[in-house]
Structure formats: C-alpha cells, structure tokens
Amino acid sequence: MNLQQLRYVRALVEEGSFVAAAARCAVTQPTLSNGIAQLEAELGQRIFRRTTRSLSLTPAGERLLPAVLETLKAFDKIKDLAAQAGPTKSSVHIGISPVVGIAQAQDALEAFRKLRPDVEIVYREGNLQNLCDALKAAELDLVFAPMDSECSMLANCVYQQLCSEPLMFLPRQSDAKRWKGRMSVELDDIAEETFVLVPNVCGLTQVTRRAFEKASLMLRRYPGEASSYIVVQEWASLGLGSAILPASKIVTEADSAAAIPILDHGNVVAIDYYALGKPNTVSQDIFSQIWRALRPFNFASDSMRTNGESDYVLDWAV
C-alpha cells in the first residue's frame, strides 16, 4: 500500500471515472487501474464496483474511504508543517534530446516559467534511451524527445505530442544536379541512396529507420557516423553520402535551398516530438501545472524554406 494508491482512490471517488481520475493524477488509465487492483489485492477487498456504465464504492470501499481521506489529509498536514519550517525551492528535472535542443525546451516551458518563477528548472541533455531510463528511475519529471505512436515508453507515462516537422532529403553534392528543381521526393525515389547518419542517441536515426521499415524499404547507411547534424551536412557536401534531417536542423542557405521534402505515397514524412512525463522529483500539483502549460515547439524559421518556396507548414498537434 502506498500514498499514490490512496490518491487514486480519492480521485476515482471525486471524479467518478477512470479516465478523469487518471488525468487528474497525471498517469495513464492502465497505471491507475493497476494501482487500484494491487491495492484491492493487498487488502483482500474490492473497493470499487465497476460496470460498463457506472463506477461506485462497494460496502467495503464505503468503510475504508474515511480512513483513506484522513490518511491523505494527515500527509498534507505534514507537508504544510514542513513548509512552515522554512522556504524550500522546488525543482523540476527535464531531459531533452539533442535533436530538440535547449531553445525549444525553453520555448515549450515559457508559460510555466512565467506562472511559477519560484520553481527551478534543471535540464539534462543526453542519449534518448538514457533519458527514458532516468524517467523510469524517477530521476526526471519530463522528457522532450522525438517518438512515434508505437514507442513502448508511451505506455508507461503520460504523454502529449508537441509538434511535427518534415524530414528533408539533402542530396550528396556530387548528385545535386540530378535532384535540382524537385519539389518533393518519395521514399521510393531515394531508396538506392547511401545516407550519412548520426549515432542513434537523439532519436533521429530511429525515426528515419522506422520510416523506411514502414515503407518496406532498406535504409542504406554510410559505414561511418557523423557526430552532429552540421557534420552530416558537411559530409553530404563532400559527397560521402546523402542526408535526411529535420527541416530545422538544416542551417546553411545553400543546404536549405537544396533540401527536398520527403513523401511516402504523397504523405509528408515527419519527425514527431513528444513530451513524456511522471511527477517524480516534483510535487503532483507542480507537475499538473507544468503539464497544462506546455506549448508546442516553434521550429518555424528562414531555415525551413525549401527550394525558394514559402515556409513549410508544420502540423502542430497537442
């Protein structure tokens, strides 16, 4: 038995549904359901009576509810007494993938930073897998990273998609004339290309590989690896291979003019950015505030112009 399970009970009683209670507790519905099931198993009593249309307390649940509420009230009182002993500064710990970057993270958190200037934001940039492991280990509260809807991490925390931006094909310099004037390319068109990739630490290589797998195509990789997106562009300019990069990571005017949007049967191939979260190092109240205040990333800039045309339109999704 733990306090989180008791909070689940209170939220279910007050909200009347698993969906609303899970949202209030900033967890997924399966997480909340499993927490209640574990509590009922430990107590040897069913607390809730569930049907397809209603949710209500069992007689055992009615007897236990006052004690549950009293326990949570006592815990809140302990926190209040501790707060009266002296001010302490809260910190929220946020992991960011290199493909996201600190500027986008700051932008996504701007509304929260204005709302709660008393809360310190501590950033950690790192390998995507390490960030996800840190979230599981309760060392981080939020992770900003590229994901797709099939990622296993999404089943273990709350999440929301912050934005989607197009992936661009940047031909190797020696083949530039062949692709000049193209407004878009299909994955099939570039399947025979060899691509310079970055190590699979930020999520971009994983997203690229998944796009080719879904199209039943083989991703042909240059045998070496570039250390950054700028290096990828430099190597493409030297003819070592072509590149696939998010539109926002193409930094030079020449590369921006040469970059071509990638399509799969007419649909834009994009990289989706998500916020994944659990209230681990920060209180649930602060986590709820930061979660509600998250804003979409803003990748729109002159670097996203392609072939002299107007800015590529991003499909924001929150």
Summary of the structure (lengths in Angstrom):
residues: 318
radius of gyration: 24.0
end to end distance: 34.5
largest distance: 77.7
contacts: 982
relative contact order: 0.15
helix: 45%
strand: 20%
